[in-house]
Amino acid sequence: MTSEKLTQEFIKKVSMAKSPEEIVALAKENGMEFSEEKAKALFAHLNGSGELSDDDLSAVAGGYNRWWEWNDLP
């Protein structure tokens, strides 16, 4: 997918889609191809799945800090 195809209008339409199937149809209308799996993931991301991943939950629950992952500790 090229950036030229990702117009503001297309992005707005996708963000307002009411289903993953609508995202697939919009992509097809604009000369792009989205797999149903990718459309479902995008739809969940845009509409909030309502659930946090374990990493997300850890990040918001009491000062999660990845400093130790980026630094070599003895």
HELIX and SHEET records of a PDB file:
HELIX    1   1 SER A    3  LYS A    5  5                                   3    
HELIX    2   2 GLN A    8  SER A   15  1                                   8    
HELIX    3   3 PRO A   20  GLU A   29  1                                  10    
HELIX    4   4 GLU A   36  ASN A   47  1                                  12    
HELIX    5   5 ASP A   54  VAL A   60  1                                   7    
HELIX    6   6 TRP A   67  TRP A   70  1                                   4    
END                                                                             
